[in-house]
Amino acid sequence: MAAPLSPAGVWQALRWPTKSDAIFSAKALIATTLALFIGFSQNLANPYWSALTVYIVMLQPQSGAIRTKAIYRVVGTLLGGAAVLAAVALFADHEALLVFVAILIVLASVYGRMIDRTPRAYTWFTIGLTAGFIAFNNLMQPNQIFDLTAARVAEITLAVLAVAAVDSVISPTRIMPQFESDMEDWRQKARGWVTDILNRVDGGSDPGQERIDVRERLRGLVGAVQNLDQLAIQLPYDIVDRPPRRRDVNILRRTIMYLISDMASLEDWTVELREGGGPDPALAVTIGAVARWLNEEDERTQADCLAMIDRTANHFAQRTDWNGLVQTGYCDRLAQFVRHWGDFRKLIAVIRQDEALPRHLLEDAKAARPVRAYDYLLTLRDIAPMALALFGVAGLWYWTAFASGGGALLFAFLSCVFILGKPQQMRSVIGLVMWFSCAFALVFAYNFAVLPTVSSFVPLMAVLALALFPLGMVYSMTIAGLLICVLGFAFLGLQNAYSADFERSLLSLGAAGAGVSFAAASLHLLSYNRSRFLARRQVRAIWIDIADLATARRAPDRNRFLLLTIDRLALALPEIDMLEDGEPLKHVDAIDDLRVGLNLLTLRDQEQAFAPDFADRFGRLRQSIAEEFRQLRIGDRLAREPLELSRQLVRDVVHSHGTKEPERLRALVGLTIALAPSVTPFAEEGEGGA
């Protein structure tokens, strides 16, 4: 798939405009008209600031997204203005140092934006944008910065209020239907996945290819985590009488993560069950009943399914052969999935119908804050081209007294912002140059052919609408439309007058050319395979987490490990999918590693009750797992030592206690399966006792 900013990416995104595209464009045009009218009538310094802000805030058409972005825009503008004022107060007498500090403020804000993967990141972006607009363009007149900061805060606030007013009155778009559609789509895919697994418990096609296909589909389900990160912040601002509470969306996100873990575990145990000859008839009947309940094909309740699974588990409770242990563990995993699936269905109803949370979920919801993975080194590497570009432009400005040096700094910053962290960066640079050129071509035509004939506000908006309305519809399809609209206003530089300012536009063009050139050169010099780098680091982080939990003096929190690992998977898996087929990362199955960690944590929670001799052997297993995962390299397979130690511990528990310690036994069996998912560990010993 082509990069969104590249010419090919934009071409792929274009389609015939729809009614919703026209409504979106009309709302943006009306909000722009309102903001410019107030700006002109109140003699504000730079009315075009309000105009381009309208298009930035309306990046997403849903009202909840617009309102959250509007709030973060105002907050970020205030913080960015305060940062610039503080820098001027401290370094106004040292221009070179002031430029250096302003660049550091911008880089710090972009770093924060790229670390924070939620809509709140827009606050960080706005801090940098405000600091850049105010500081870079006015560093040589520090005595004017306070007035410009006040003016910018006023004009940005004006734009935000205009957007909020227009969106509230004209065809407001609820975000709730998108949430319901996304969740229904996820439920259908997850239901189909689990049904397929349950139906294959007796056998199927080629097991190897089948497992690859199954895991590919499970990877797709992990993507819901990132989507819910956005919705958890935007839904509470939706235009409904009682918008969903953030805690309800957070507990839904956590439940989906539980289900992903349950499904991965269920697939592991299904493969093991098949290799052992398939399920017992009683278990087969139970599996069929759960599949029908899952697809809502009969009137069984969740309680009925759990009771049926419990009766089936009791049927195998005294068996100590490997197949019996697997069937008992399978019942436990099936029951866990049924409980979480029931919670998932209930939570969807809670959010959709504003119901009260069930008592057993209420306490969990209070503590269901998202656990996220942060890669500080990756982010530093991402912003390195911006740092090089900004300091390069600053050097050019210092040594040549380049007239548009401040503007060049600003455009270098903007160029990098739209490209950093995205795939196919150099193709995006080509697209960026094209959209900059398109914006300036429109401005050039307006300056020479249109604006000289305009003498009042109504004709001005009429001629602007000729370009803004079609561009607004393009904007609803591709980010290139946003760039052309925003850059068009920046190049046009509308002041409180109706005459064209050719000199200002030409200076803006020179600044844009220099800024984009430095950004492109920096991105080229510091380019790297970001997808591979990110995926390797996240996979390695999962392995290190497992090694650490194996050797830590106190076992880490189970929920934290589970949620952090799935968040890492949600980051890594889309990047792995973008790699070439021969890349070893394509064959890494971190979902199995998740199962190793969770089973190990279950055992560690019981560690205090272990007899000394068993505790010593378990300690050797933990040490072996830790060493293997610390030394593991992409493309390697785990050695057999952890598997052999785990198998021996299963034998020890069965010989010493039979089935009197079911939770420990199930965790050991699960750990053995996760360490060797395609091996029946005791098959060579026949069907007798373990």
C-alpha positions as CSV (number, residue, x, y, z in Angstrom):
1,M,0.0,0.0,0.0
2,A,1.3,3.4,-1.0
3,A,2.2,6.1,1.6
4,P,-0.9,8.3,2.3
5,L,1.0,11.5,1.3
6,S,2.6,10.1,-1.9
7,P,0.9,10.7,-5.2
8,A,0.0,7.0,-5.5
9,G,-1.4,7.0,-2.0
10,V,-3.6,10.1,-2.7
11,W,-4.8,8.6,-6.0
12,Q,-5.8,5.4,-4.2
13,A,-7.7,7.4,-1.6
14,L,-9.7,9.4,-4.1
15,R,-13.3,8.4,-5.0
16,W,-16.5,10.0,-6.2
17,P,-17.6,12.5,-3.5
18,T,-20.6,11.6,-1.4
19,K,-23.3,13.6,0.4
20,S,-21.3,13.3,3.7
21,D,-18.2,14.7,1.9
22,A,-20.2,17.7,0.7
23,I,-21.7,18.3,4.2
24,F,-18.2,18.1,5.8
25,S,-16.8,20.5,3.2
26,A,-19.7,22.9,3.7
27,K,-19.3,22.9,7.5
28,A,-15.6,23.6,7.2
29,L,-16.3,26.5,4.8
30,I,-19.0,28.0,7.0
31,A,-16.7,27.8,10.1
32,T,-13.9,29.4,8.1
33,T,-16.3,32.2,7.0
34,L,-17.4,32.8,10.5
35,A,-13.9,32.9,11.9
36,L,-12.6,35.2,9.1
37,F,-15.6,37.5,9.5
38,I,-15.0,38.0,13.2
39,G,-11.3,38.4,12.6
40,F,-11.7,41.1,9.9
41,S,-14.5,42.9,11.8
42,Q,-12.4,43.0,15.0
43,N,-9.2,44.0,13.2
44,L,-7.3,40.9,14.4
45,A,-3.6,40.8,13.3
46,N,-3.6,37.5,11.3
47,P,-7.1,36.2,10.5
48,Y,-5.6,33.4,8.4
49,W,-4.5,31.7,11.6
50,S,-8.1,31.1,12.5
51,A,-8.9,29.9,8.9
52,L,-6.2,27.3,8.8
53,T,-6.9,26.2,12.4
54,V,-10.5,25.3,11.3
55,Y,-9.2,22.8,8.8
56,I,-6.7,21.3,11.2
57,V,-9.3,20.8,14.0
58,M,-11.8,19.2,11.6
59,L,-9.4,16.5,10.6
60,Q,-12.0,13.9,11.7
61,P,-15.7,14.4,10.9
62,Q,-17.2,13.0,14.1
63,S,-18.3,15.5,16.7
64,G,-16.6,13.7,19.6
65,A,-13.3,13.8,17.8
66,I,-13.7,17.4,16.8
67,R,-14.6,18.5,20.4
68,T,-11.6,16.6,21.9
69,K,-9.3,18.1,19.3
70,A,-10.7,21.6,19.9
71,I,-10.0,21.3,23.7
72,Y,-6.5,20.0,23.2
73,R,-5.9,22.7,20.6
74,V,-6.7,25.5,23.0
75,V,-4.7,23.9,25.8
76,G,-1.7,23.3,23.6
77,T,-1.8,26.9,22.2
78,L,-1.8,28.3,25.8
79,L,1.1,26.1,26.8
80,G,3.1,26.8,23.6
81,G,2.6,30.5,24.0
82,A,3.7,30.3,27.7
83,A,6.8,28.3,26.7
84,V,7.8,30.9,24.1
85,L,7.2,33.8,26.5
86,A,9.4,32.1,29.1
87,A,12.2,31.5,26.6
88,V,12.0,35.2,25.5
89,A,12.1,36.4,29.1
90,L,15.2,34.4,29.8
91,F,17.2,34.7,26.5
92,A,15.9,37.8,24.7
93,D,19.4,39.3,24.7
94,H,21.0,36.3,23.1
95,E,19.4,35.7,19.7
96,A,21.4,32.6,18.8
97,L,20.6,31.0,22.2
98,L,16.9,32.0,21.8
99,V,16.8,30.2,18.4
100,F,18.4,27.1,20.0
101,V,15.9,27.1,22.9
102,A,13.0,27.5,20.5
103,I,14.1,24.5,18.5
104,L,14.4,22.5,21.7
105,I,10.9,23.4,22.7
106,V,9.6,22.3,19.3
107,L,11.6,19.0,19.4
108,A,10.4,18.3,22.9
109,S,6.8,18.8,21.9
110,V,7.1,16.5,18.9
111,Y,8.8,13.9,21.1
112,G,5.8,14.0,23.4
113,R,3.4,13.8,20.5
114,M,5.1,10.6,19.1
115,I,5.3,8.9,22.6
116,D,1.6,9.5,23.4
117,R,-0.5,7.3,21.0
118,T,-3.9,8.7,22.1
119,P,-5.8,11.8,20.9
120,R,-4.1,13.7,23.8
121,A,-1.0,13.8,21.6
122,Y,-2.6,16.7,19.8
123,T,-1.8,18.9,22.8
124,W,1.9,18.2,22.3
125,F,1.7,18.9,18.6
126,T,-0.1,22.2,19.2
127,I,2.6,23.2,21.7
128,G,5.2,22.8,19.0
129,L,3.1,24.4,16.3
130,T,2.4,27.4,18.5
131,A,6.0,27.8,19.6
132,G,7.1,27.4,15.9
133,F,4.6,30.0,14.5
134,I,5.4,32.6,17.2
135,A,9.0,32.0,17.8
136,F,10.5,31.2,14.4
137,N,8.8,34.1,12.6
138,N,9.5,36.7,15.2
139,L,12.8,35.8,17.0
140,M,14.5,38.9,15.6
141,Q,11.8,41.1,17.2
142,P,11.4,39.6,20.7
143,N,9.7,42.7,22.0
144,Q,6.7,41.9,19.7
145,I,6.3,38.3,20.9
146,F,4.0,39.0,23.8
147,D,1.5,40.8,21.5
148,L,1.7,38.0,18.9
149,T,1.2,35.3,21.5
150,A,-1.9,37.0,22.8
151,A,-3.2,37.5,19.3
152,R,-2.5,33.9,18.4
153,V,-4.3,32.6,21.5
154,A,-7.3,34.8,20.7
155,E,-7.5,33.7,17.0
156,I,-7.0,30.0,17.7
157,T,-9.7,30.2,20.3
158,L,-12.0,32.0,17.8
159,A,-11.4,29.2,15.3
160,V,-12.2,26.5,17.9
161,L,-15.4,28.2,18.9
162,A,-16.4,28.6,15.3
163,V,-15.9,24.9,14.6
164,A,-17.8,23.9,17.7
165,A,-20.7,26.2,16.9
166,V,-21.0,25.1,13.3
167,D,-20.6,21.4,14.1
168,S,-23.3,21.6,16.8
169,V,-25.8,23.3,14.6
170,I,-25.2,21.7,11.1
171,S,-25.5,18.0,10.8
172,P,-23.5,16.9,13.9
173,T,-22.0,13.5,13.3
174,R,-22.1,11.1,16.3
175,I,-19.1,8.9,16.9
176,M,-21.2,6.2,18.7
177,P,-22.4,4.5,15.5
178,Q,-18.8,4.1,14.4
179,F,-18.0,2.6,17.8
180,E,-20.9,0.2,17.5
181,S,-20.0,-0.8,14.0
182,D,-16.3,-1.4,14.9
183,M,-17.3,-3.5,17.9
184,E,-19.9,-5.5,16.0
185,D,-17.3,-6.1,13.3
186,W,-14.8,-7.3,15.9
187,R,-17.4,-9.5,17.6
188,Q,-18.3,-11.1,14.2
189,K,-14.6,-11.8,13.4
190,A,-13.8,-13.1,16.9
191,R,-16.9,-15.3,16.9
192,G,-16.0,-16.7,13.5
193,W,-12.4,-17.3,14.6
194,V,-13.4,-19.2,17.8
195,T,-16.2,-21.1,16.1
196,D,-13.7,-22.2,13.5
197,I,-11.2,-23.4,16.2
198,L,-13.9,-25.3,18.1
199,N,-15.1,-27.0,14.9
200,R,-11.6,-28.1,14.0
201,V,-11.0,-29.8,17.3
202,D,-11.6,-33.2,15.7
203,G,-9.2,-32.6,12.8
204,G,-9.0,-30.6,9.6
205,S,-6.8,-29.8,6.7
206,D,-3.0,-29.5,6.7
207,P,-2.2,-28.6,10.4
208,G,0.9,-26.5,9.5
209,Q,-0.8,-24.2,7.0
210,E,-4.0,-24.2,9.0
211,R,-2.2,-22.9,12.1
212,I,-0.5,-20.1,10.0
213,D,-3.9,-19.0,8.7
214,V,-5.4,-19.1,12.2
215,R,-2.7,-17.0,13.7
216,E,-2.9,-14.5,10.9
217,R,-6.6,-14.0,11.6
218,L,-5.8,-13.6,15.3
219,R,-3.2,-11.0,14.6
220,G,-5.9,-9.0,12.8
221,L,-8.1,-9.1,16.0
222,V,-5.3,-7.5,18.0
223,G,-5.8,-4.2,16.0
224,A,-8.9,-3.4,18.0
225,V,-6.7,-2.3,20.9
226,Q,-5.4,0.7,19.1
227,N,-8.8,1.8,17.9
228,L,-10.2,1.7,21.5
229,D,-7.4,3.9,22.6
230,Q,-8.8,6.6,20.4
231,L,-12.5,6.0,21.2
232,A,-11.9,5.9,25.0
233,I,-11.0,9.6,24.9
234,Q,-13.4,10.7,22.2
235,L,-16.6,8.9,23.1
236,P,-17.3,10.9,26.4
237,Y,-17.5,14.0,24.2
238,D,-20.0,12.5,21.8
239,I,-23.3,14.4,21.1
240,V,-25.6,12.1,23.1
241,D,-27.6,12.7,26.3
242,R,-25.4,10.4,28.3
243,P,-22.1,9.7,26.6
244,P,-20.2,6.6,27.6
245,R,-17.9,6.9,30.6
246,R,-14.2,6.5,29.9
247,R,-13.9,3.8,32.6
248,D,-16.5,1.7,30.7
249,V,-14.5,1.9,27.4
250,N,-11.3,1.1,29.3
251,I,-12.8,-2.0,30.9
252,L,-14.0,-3.0,27.4
253,R,-10.5,-2.6,26.1
254,R,-9.1,-4.8,28.9
255,T,-11.8,-7.4,28.3
256,I,-10.9,-7.6,24.6
257,M,-7.2,-8.1,25.6
258,Y,-8.4,-10.9,27.9
259,L,-10.3,-12.5,25.0
260,I,-7.3,-12.3,22.7
261,S,-5.2,-14.2,25.4
262,D,-8.1,-16.7,25.8
263,M,-8.3,-17.3,22.1
264,A,-4.6,-17.8,21.7
265,S,-4.7,-20.3,24.7
266,L,-7.7,-22.1,23.3
267,E,-6.0,-22.5,20.0
268,D,-2.9,-24.0,21.7
269,W,-4.9,-26.5,23.6
270,T,-7.0,-27.4,20.6
271,V,-3.9,-28.3,18.6
272,E,-2.7,-30.4,21.5
273,L,-6.1,-32.1,21.9
274,R,-6.1,-33.0,18.2
275,E,-2.6,-34.4,18.3
276,G,-3.7,-36.6,21.2
277,G,-6.5,-38.1,19.2
278,G,-9.3,-35.6,19.7
279,P,-11.8,-34.8,22.5
280,D,-13.7,-37.3,24.6
281,P,-17.3,-37.6,23.4
282,A,-18.5,-35.7,26.5
283,L,-16.1,-32.9,25.8
284,A,-17.1,-32.9,22.1
285,V,-20.8,-32.4,23.1
286,T,-19.8,-29.5,25.4
287,I,-17.7,-27.9,22.7
288,G,-20.6,-28.0,20.3
289,A,-22.9,-26.5,22.9
290,V,-20.5,-23.6,23.5
291,A,-20.2,-23.0,19.8
292,R,-24.0,-22.8,19.5
293,W,-24.2,-20.4,22.5
294,L,-21.5,-18.3,21.0
295,N,-23.4,-18.0,17.7
296,E,-26.7,-17.4,19.6
297,E,-28.2,-20.4,17.9
298,D,-30.0,-21.7,21.1
299,E,-31.4,-20.4,24.3
300,R,-28.5,-21.5,26.6
301,T,-27.2,-18.8,28.9
302,Q,-23.7,-18.2,30.0
303,A,-24.5,-19.9,33.3
304,D,-25.8,-23.0,31.5
305,C,-22.5,-23.2,29.5
306,L,-20.3,-22.8,32.5
307,A,-22.3,-25.5,34.4
308,M,-22.0,-27.8,31.4
309,I,-18.2,-27.2,31.2
310,D,-17.9,-27.8,34.9
311,R,-19.7,-31.2,34.7
312,T,-17.5,-32.2,31.8
313,A,-14.3,-31.2,33.7
314,N,-15.4,-33.4,36.6
315,H,-15.5,-36.3,34.1
316,F,-11.7,-36.0,33.6
317,A,-10.9,-34.9,37.2
318,Q,-9.2,-38.1,38.2
319,R,-7.3,-38.9,35.0
320,T,-3.5,-38.5,35.2
321,D,-2.6,-39.5,31.6
322,W,-1.5,-36.7,29.3
323,N,-4.6,-36.7,27.2
324,G,-6.8,-36.6,30.3
325,L,-4.7,-33.6,31.6
326,V,-5.1,-31.8,28.3
327,Q,-8.9,-32.3,28.3
328,T,-9.2,-31.0,31.8
329,G,-7.1,-28.0,31.0
330,Y,-9.1,-27.5,27.8
331,C,-12.3,-27.3,29.9
332,D,-10.7,-24.7,32.2
333,R,-9.6,-22.5,29.2
334,L,-13.1,-22.9,27.6
335,A,-14.8,-21.7,30.8
336,Q,-12.4,-18.7,31.0
337,F,-13.3,-17.8,27.5
338,V,-17.0,-18.1,28.1
339,R,-16.8,-15.8,31.1
340,H,-14.9,-13.1,29.3
341,W,-17.1,-13.4,26.2
342,G,-20.1,-12.9,28.5
343,D,-18.5,-9.8,30.0
344,F,-17.7,-8.5,26.5
345,R,-21.4,-8.8,25.4
346,K,-22.5,-7.2,28.6
347,L,-20.1,-4.3,28.3
348,I,-21.2,-3.5,24.7
349,A,-24.8,-3.3,26.1
350,V,-23.6,-1.1,29.0
351,I,-22.0,1.4,26.7
352,R,-24.7,1.4,24.0
353,Q,-27.7,1.7,26.4
354,D,-26.0,3.5,29.4
355,E,-26.7,0.6,31.8
356,A,-25.0,0.1,35.1
357,L,-21.9,-2.1,35.2
358,P,-22.4,-5.5,36.7
359,R,-21.0,-5.7,40.2
360,H,-18.2,-8.1,39.3
361,L,-16.9,-5.7,36.7
362,L,-17.3,-2.5,38.7
363,E,-14.2,-2.9,40.8
364,D,-12.1,-3.9,37.8
365,A,-13.4,-0.9,35.9
366,K,-12.1,1.5,38.5
367,A,-8.6,0.2,38.0
368,A,-8.8,-0.5,34.3
369,R,-6.4,2.2,33.2
370,P,-4.7,1.3,29.9
371,V,-1.2,-0.1,30.2
372,R,0.9,1.0,27.2
373,A,4.3,0.2,25.8
374,Y,6.6,3.2,25.2
375,D,9.7,3.1,23.1
376,Y,11.8,6.1,23.9
377,L,14.7,5.1,21.7
378,L,12.5,4.6,18.7
379,T,11.0,8.1,19.2
380,L,14.5,9.7,19.5
381,R,15.4,8.0,16.3
382,D,12.2,9.2,14.7
383,I,12.8,12.9,15.5
384,A,16.5,12.9,14.6
385,P,15.8,14.0,11.0
386,M,13.7,17.0,12.4
387,A,16.5,18.0,14.7
388,L,19.0,17.8,11.8
389,A,16.7,19.8,9.5
390,L,16.0,22.5,12.1
391,F,19.6,23.0,13.2
392,G,20.6,23.0,9.5
393,V,18.2,25.7,8.6
394,A,19.3,27.7,11.8
395,G,22.9,27.4,10.6
396,L,22.0,28.6,7.1
397,W,20.0,31.5,8.7
398,Y,22.9,32.5,11.0
399,W,25.7,32.3,8.3
400,T,23.8,33.9,5.4
401,A,21.2,36.2,7.1
402,F,18.6,34.4,4.9
403,A,15.6,36.8,4.8
404,S,13.1,33.9,5.3
405,G,15.1,32.0,7.8
406,G,12.4,31.9,10.4
407,G,9.8,30.8,7.9
408,A,12.2,28.1,6.6
409,L,12.5,26.8,10.2
410,L,8.7,26.6,10.4
411,F,8.3,24.8,7.1
412,A,11.1,22.4,7.9
413,F,9.2,21.6,11.1
414,L,5.8,21.2,9.4
415,S,7.4,19.0,6.6
416,C,8.9,16.6,9.1
417,V,5.7,16.5,11.3
418,F,3.6,15.1,8.4
419,I,6.2,12.4,7.5
420,L,8.0,11.3,10.7
421,G,6.9,7.8,11.9
422,K,5.2,7.0,8.6
423,P,6.4,4.3,6.2
424,Q,7.9,5.1,2.8
425,Q,9.1,8.5,3.9
426,M,10.9,9.5,0.7
427,R,7.8,8.9,-1.3
428,S,5.9,11.1,1.1
429,V,8.5,13.8,0.6
430,I,7.7,13.7,-3.1
431,G,4.1,14.0,-2.4
432,L,4.7,16.8,0.1
433,V,6.6,18.8,-2.6
434,M,3.6,18.3,-4.9
435,W,1.0,19.5,-2.4
436,F,3.2,22.5,-1.4
437,S,3.4,23.4,-5.1
438,C,-0.4,23.0,-5.6
439,A,-1.1,25.2,-2.7
440,F,1.3,27.9,-3.9
441,A,-0.1,27.7,-7.5
442,L,-3.6,28.4,-6.1
443,V,-2.3,31.3,-4.1
444,F,-0.4,32.6,-7.1
445,A,-3.5,32.5,-9.2
446,Y,-5.6,34.2,-6.5
447,N,-3.0,36.9,-5.9
448,F,-2.8,37.9,-9.6
449,A,-6.3,37.1,-10.9
450,V,-8.7,37.3,-8.1
451,L,-7.7,39.4,-5.0
452,P,-7.0,42.6,-7.0
453,T,-10.7,42.8,-7.8
454,V,-11.9,42.1,-4.3
455,S,-12.9,45.0,-2.1
456,S,-15.2,43.6,0.6
457,F,-15.7,40.5,2.7
458,V,-18.5,38.9,0.7
459,P,-16.7,38.7,-2.6
460,L,-13.6,37.5,-0.8
461,M,-15.4,34.5,0.7
462,A,-17.2,33.9,-2.6
463,V,-13.9,33.6,-4.5
464,L,-12.3,31.6,-1.7
465,A,-15.2,29.2,-1.7
466,L,-14.6,28.3,-5.3
467,A,-11.4,26.6,-4.2
468,L,-12.2,25.6,-0.6
469,F,-15.4,23.7,-1.2
470,P,-13.9,21.2,-3.7
471,L,-10.7,21.0,-1.7
472,G,-12.8,20.3,1.4
473,M,-14.3,17.2,-0.3
474,V,-10.8,16.1,-1.3
475,Y,-9.8,16.7,2.3
476,S,-12.5,14.2,3.6
477,M,-10.8,11.5,1.5
478,T,-7.0,12.2,1.9
479,I,-4.7,14.2,4.1
480,A,-3.4,15.9,0.9
481,G,-6.5,18.1,0.9
482,L,-5.7,19.2,4.4
483,L,-2.2,20.2,3.4
484,I,-3.4,22.2,0.4
485,C,-6.0,24.1,2.4
486,V,-3.7,24.8,5.4
487,L,-0.7,25.7,3.3
488,G,-2.9,27.8,1.0
489,F,-3.9,30.0,3.9
490,A,-0.4,30.1,5.2
491,F,1.0,31.3,1.7
492,L,-1.9,33.7,1.2
493,G,-1.3,35.2,4.6
494,L,-4.6,37.1,4.8
495,Q,-4.3,40.2,6.9
496,N,-7.0,42.6,7.7
497,A,-7.1,43.9,4.2
498,Y,-8.4,42.7,0.8
499,S,-5.3,43.5,-1.3
500,A,-2.8,40.8,-2.4
501,D,0.6,40.8,-0.7
502,F,3.0,39.5,-3.4
503,E,6.1,40.0,-1.4
504,R,4.7,38.1,1.6
505,S,3.7,35.2,-0.6
506,L,7.1,35.0,-2.4
507,L,8.9,35.1,1.0
508,S,6.6,32.2,2.1
509,L,7.5,30.3,-1.0
510,G,11.2,30.8,-0.5
511,A,10.9,29.7,3.1
512,A,8.8,26.7,2.1
513,G,11.3,25.6,-0.5
514,A,14.3,25.9,1.9
515,G,12.4,24.2,4.7
516,V,11.2,21.3,2.6
517,S,14.7,20.8,1.0
518,F,16.3,20.6,4.4
519,A,13.6,18.2,5.7
520,A,14.0,16.0,2.6
521,A,17.8,15.9,2.9
522,S,17.6,15.1,6.6
523,L,15.0,12.3,6.1
524,H,17.2,10.8,3.4
525,L,20.4,10.9,5.4
526,L,18.8,9.5,8.5
527,S,16.5,7.0,6.9
528,Y,16.1,3.5,8.3
529,N,13.7,0.5,8.1
530,R,11.4,1.8,10.8
531,S,9.0,-1.2,10.6
532,R,11.8,-3.7,11.1
533,F,13.4,-1.6,13.9
534,L,10.1,-1.2,15.8
535,A,9.0,-4.8,15.4
536,R,12.4,-6.1,16.6
537,R,12.4,-3.9,19.6
538,Q,8.8,-4.8,20.6
539,V,9.5,-8.6,20.2
540,R,12.7,-8.4,22.1
541,A,10.9,-6.4,24.8
542,I,8.4,-9.2,25.2
543,W,11.2,-11.7,25.5
544,I,13.0,-9.6,28.1
545,D,9.8,-9.2,30.1
546,I,9.4,-13.0,30.2
547,A,13.0,-13.4,31.3
548,D,12.5,-10.8,34.0
549,L,9.3,-12.3,35.4
550,A,11.1,-15.7,35.5
551,T,13.9,-14.4,37.7
552,A,12.3,-11.5,39.6
553,R,12.3,-11.9,43.4
554,R,8.6,-11.1,43.4
555,A,6.3,-12.1,40.6
556,P,5.1,-9.1,38.5
557,D,1.4,-8.3,38.3
558,R,-0.3,-10.7,35.9
559,N,-2.7,-8.1,34.4
560,R,0.1,-5.7,33.7
561,F,2.2,-8.3,31.9
562,L,-0.8,-9.4,29.9
563,L,-2.0,-5.9,28.9
564,L,1.6,-4.7,28.2
565,T,2.4,-7.7,26.0
566,I,-0.8,-7.4,23.9
567,D,-0.2,-3.7,23.6
568,R,3.3,-4.5,22.3
569,L,1.8,-7.0,19.9
570,A,-0.7,-4.3,18.7
571,L,2.3,-2.1,17.9
572,A,4.5,-4.8,16.3
573,L,2.1,-6.9,14.3
574,P,1.1,-4.2,11.7
575,E,4.8,-3.4,11.2
576,I,5.6,-7.1,10.7
577,D,2.9,-7.4,8.1
578,M,4.7,-4.6,6.1
579,L,8.0,-6.5,6.0
580,E,9.1,-8.6,3.0
581,D,8.2,-12.3,3.1
582,G,11.8,-13.4,3.6
583,E,12.2,-11.4,6.8
584,P,12.8,-13.7,9.9
585,L,10.4,-11.5,11.9
586,K,7.6,-12.8,9.8
587,H,8.0,-16.2,11.5
588,V,8.2,-14.9,15.1
589,D,5.1,-16.1,17.1
590,A,5.0,-13.8,20.1
591,I,1.5,-15.0,20.9
592,D,3.1,-18.3,22.1
593,D,5.5,-16.3,24.2
594,L,2.6,-14.6,25.8
595,R,1.2,-18.0,26.9
596,V,4.6,-18.9,28.3
597,G,4.6,-15.8,30.4
598,L,1.1,-16.2,31.7
599,N,1.5,-19.8,32.7
600,L,4.8,-19.0,34.4
601,L,3.1,-16.2,36.4
602,T,0.3,-18.6,37.5
603,L,3.0,-20.9,38.9
604,R,4.9,-18.0,40.5
605,D,1.8,-16.9,42.3
606,Q,1.7,-20.3,44.1
607,E,5.5,-20.5,44.6
608,Q,5.3,-19.9,48.4
609,A,3.4,-23.1,48.9
610,F,5.8,-25.3,47.0
611,A,7.7,-28.0,48.9
612,P,11.5,-27.3,49.0
613,D,12.5,-30.0,46.5
614,F,9.8,-29.0,44.0
615,A,10.7,-25.3,44.5
616,D,14.3,-26.1,43.6
617,R,13.3,-27.9,40.4
618,F,10.9,-25.0,39.5
619,G,13.7,-22.6,40.2
620,R,15.9,-24.4,37.6
621,L,13.0,-24.2,35.1
622,R,12.6,-20.5,35.7
623,Q,16.3,-19.9,35.3
624,S,16.4,-22.0,32.1
625,I,13.5,-20.0,30.6
626,A,15.1,-16.7,31.6
627,E,18.4,-17.7,30.0
628,E,16.7,-18.9,26.8
629,F,14.6,-15.7,26.3
630,R,17.5,-13.4,27.1
631,Q,19.7,-15.1,24.5
632,L,17.0,-15.7,21.9
633,R,17.6,-14.0,18.6
634,I,15.1,-13.3,15.8
635,G,14.9,-16.4,13.7
636,D,16.1,-18.8,16.5
637,R,13.9,-21.5,18.2
638,L,13.9,-22.2,21.9
639,A,16.2,-24.9,23.1
640,R,14.6,-28.1,24.4
641,E,15.9,-27.7,28.0
642,P,12.9,-25.6,29.3
643,L,10.5,-28.1,27.6
644,E,12.2,-31.1,29.2
645,L,12.2,-29.5,32.7
646,S,8.6,-28.5,32.3
647,R,7.6,-32.1,31.3
648,Q,9.5,-33.5,34.3
649,L,7.7,-31.1,36.7
650,V,4.3,-32.4,35.3
651,R,5.4,-35.9,36.1
652,D,6.6,-34.9,39.5
653,V,3.2,-33.3,40.4
654,V,1.2,-36.3,39.0
655,H,3.4,-38.8,40.8
656,S,3.4,-36.9,44.1
657,H,-0.1,-35.5,44.3
658,G,-2.2,-37.0,41.5
659,T,-4.8,-34.4,40.6
660,K,-5.1,-32.8,44.1
661,E,-3.4,-29.6,42.9
662,P,-5.4,-28.9,39.7
663,E,-4.4,-25.2,39.2
664,R,-0.6,-26.0,39.5
665,L,-1.0,-29.0,37.2
666,R,-3.0,-27.0,34.5
667,A,-0.4,-24.2,34.6
668,L,2.4,-26.7,34.1
669,V,0.6,-28.5,31.3
670,G,-0.2,-25.1,29.7
671,L,3.5,-24.0,30.0
672,T,4.6,-27.3,28.4
673,I,2.2,-26.8,25.5
674,A,3.3,-23.2,25.0
675,L,7.0,-24.2,25.0
676,A,6.3,-26.9,22.4
677,P,2.9,-26.1,20.8
678,S,3.2,-28.8,18.1
679,V,4.6,-31.6,20.3
680,T,2.6,-34.1,22.4
681,P,5.1,-34.2,25.3
682,F,4.4,-37.7,26.7
683,A,3.3,-39.4,23.4
684,E,6.3,-41.7,23.5
685,E,5.2,-43.0,26.9
686,G,1.9,-44.4,25.6
687,E,-1.5,-43.6,27.0
688,G,-0.8,-44.7,30.6
689,G,0.0,-42.4,33.5
690,A,2.3,-39.5,33.0
